[in-house]
């Protein structure tokens, strides 16, 4: 992976964390959540996950495909990053 890709991944993760901070209503500070931690166990509700999804679509200029509209897509920062990467790949 190139330095540019590393920077993009870091930038994306920070953007995801920003969205989570603003919309997920976690019971813990988002900076204490590891990329693989279950966001639902950290206090995110299904309703909050819909708000997170809409904010992610705005932040990354993507639209989540119907097949990705499931709980597991939004279960962790890592899962969200994978979904965003997939949506970008489809868009190009």
N, C-alpha and C positions, 0 to 999 in steps of 0.2 A: 504494500500500500504506500502511496506517495505521501509526502508531507502535506500536499494540498488536500488529499482525501482525508488525512488525519484531522486537519483543521476543519474541514467540512463536517466530519462526524462530530467533532467537539462542538462546533457551532450549532449543529442540529440538536445535539443533546441539550445544550443550553437553551435553545428555543423551546424544546419540549418541556424542559423543567420550568421555564417561564410560563408556558400555557398551564401546566399543572398547578403552579403557584397561584395563578389567577383564577382558575376554574374548577380544579378537582376537589377542593374542600377537604384536603387530607387532614387527618388528626395529628400529623407530625409535620415539621418543616420539610419541605421538599428537598432541601440540601442534605438531609439526613437519610434520604432514600437511595439505596443502591440501584443501579440500572436494572438489576434482575429482581428486585423486590416486588411482591404482589401489591399493586396499588389499591386493590379492593381490601386487602388486609390492613392497609394503611389508612382506611377510612373513606375511600372514594365509593360513592353510590352509583347505581346504574344511571340514575338521572344526571349526576355530575359527569359521567362518562360521555353522555350525549353532548353536553356543553363542551367538554374537552374535545370531542371529535370535530365539532363545528369550528372551534377556535384553531385546531390544528389545520383544518382545511384552509382557513384564512391565512394562517402563519406560513404555510408551505405552498400555497396556491395549488392544492391537489383536491381531488374528490375521492373519498373512500368508495371503492367498489362494493356493491351489495354483498359479495361473498366475504368481505372483510368486516362487515357490521356484526361482529360477535364479541362477546365478553373477552375472549382471549386476546384479541387484537389490542385491547387497551389495558391489559393486565399488568404491564410493566413498561418502563421506559425503553427497554431493549425491544419489546414486542412492537411498541409504537414506532420506533426507529425503523424496524424491518418493514412495517406496513408503509411508512412514508417512502422508504427507498423503493419498494415495489411499485407504488403509485407513480413515482417519478420515472421509473424505467418504462412503465406502460405509456406514459405521456410523451416519451422521446421517440 
